[in-house]
Amino acid sequence: MSVGRPRATVKIPCSSAYRSLVQDIQGRTLAEVMDAINEGVKRAFRKAGRPFAEIVLPDTSEASLGQLLQLKMMEVMYLGALLEVNPFDQPNVESYKEETRALLSQAAGRG
């Protein structure tokens, strides 16, 4: 999808390959498909009596996204405490950073 193109205008192409994968998806917009998936998940959870939470943001501004990320960070801290796991003790974080730096260094040497 190109930048700035609204998801309401992106359509699933009509192809025989799609018929065998997902019925009724051809010619639908990305917005229709994503809305159906979202609602389908909620209905399935309700029918199964599964708890779930839905977070609706007022917009996608930096402030709103920052608030959501802060909420999720606090959630991880509280869950860690409840599960008696230290979410700040991450021995493998440095390992992946070292591997990432090595890969980027190799890529820079080729470019």
C-alpha positions in Angstrom: 0.0 0.0 0.0 1.4 3.4 -0.9 1.8 6.1 1.8 -1.2 8.3 2.2 -3.6 6.0 0.4 -6.6 5.4 2.6 -7.3 1.8 3.5 -10.9 2.3 2.5 -9.9 2.5 -1.1 -7.5 -0.5 -1.3 -9.5 -3.4 -2.7 -8.7 -7.1 -2.7 -8.3 -8.2 -6.3 -10.7 -10.6 -7.9 -8.9 -13.9 -8.5 -9.9 -17.5 -8.5 -7.0 -18.2 -6.0 -8.8 -16.1 -3.4 -12.1 -18.0 -3.8 -10.5 -21.2 -2.4 -8.8 -19.3 0.5 -11.5 -17.0 1.9 -15.1 -16.8 0.7 -16.5 -13.3 0.0 -13.2 -11.5 0.2 -12.8 -10.6 -3.5 -13.6 -7.0 -4.3 -13.8 -6.0 -0.6 -11.8 -3.0 0.7 -9.1 -3.5 3.2 -11.2 -1.5 5.7 -14.1 -4.0 5.2 -11.8 -7.0 5.7 -10.1 -5.5 8.8 -13.4 -4.4 10.4 -14.8 -7.9 9.8 -11.7 -9.5 11.4 -11.9 -7.2 14.4 -15.6 -7.8 14.9 -15.2 -11.6 14.3 -12.6 -11.9 17.0 -14.8 -10.0 19.5 -17.8 -12.2 18.7 -15.8 -15.4 19.0 -14.4 -14.3 22.4 -17.9 -13.3 23.7 -19.4 -16.6 22.5 -16.6 -18.6 24.3 -17.0 -16.5 27.4 -13.4 -15.3 27.1 -12.4 -12.0 28.6 -10.8 -9.3 26.4 -10.1 -5.7 26.4 -10.6 -3.2 23.6 -8.6 0.0 23.5 -10.0 2.8 21.3 -7.8 5.8 20.7 -9.2 9.2 19.9 -6.6 9.6 17.1 -3.2 8.4 16.1 -1.3 11.4 17.3 2.0 11.2 19.0 0.4 12.0 22.3 -2.3 9.3 22.0 0.2 6.6 20.9 2.6 7.7 23.6 -0.2 7.3 26.2 -1.0 3.8 24.9 2.7 2.7 25.0 3.0 4.1 28.5 -0.1 2.1 29.6 1.4 -1.1 28.0 4.8 -0.5 29.8 3.0 -0.1 33.1 1.0 -3.2 32.4 4.1 -5.3 31.9 5.6 -3.9 35.1 2.5 -4.9 37.1 2.1 -8.3 35.5 5.8 -9.0 36.1 5.2 -8.2 39.8 2.1 -10.4 40.0 3.9 -13.3 38.3 7.1 -12.7 40.4 9.2 -12.0 37.2 11.5 -9.1 37.0 10.6 -7.4 33.6 13.8 -5.3 33.9 16.1 -8.3 34.1 16.5 -9.1 30.4 19.8 -11.0 29.8 19.1 -11.7 26.2 18.4 -8.1 25.2 22.1 -7.3 25.0 22.6 -10.5 23.0 20.2 -9.5 20.2 21.7 -6.0 20.2 25.2 -7.4 19.7 24.0 -9.6 16.8 22.1 -6.7 15.3 25.2 -4.5 15.4 27.3 -7.2 13.8 24.8 -7.6 11.0 24.6 -3.9 10.4 28.4 -3.7 10.4 28.6 -6.5 7.8 26.0 -4.8 5.6 27.9 -1.5 5.8 31.1 -3.2 4.7 29.3 -4.5 1.6 27.6 -1.2 0.7 
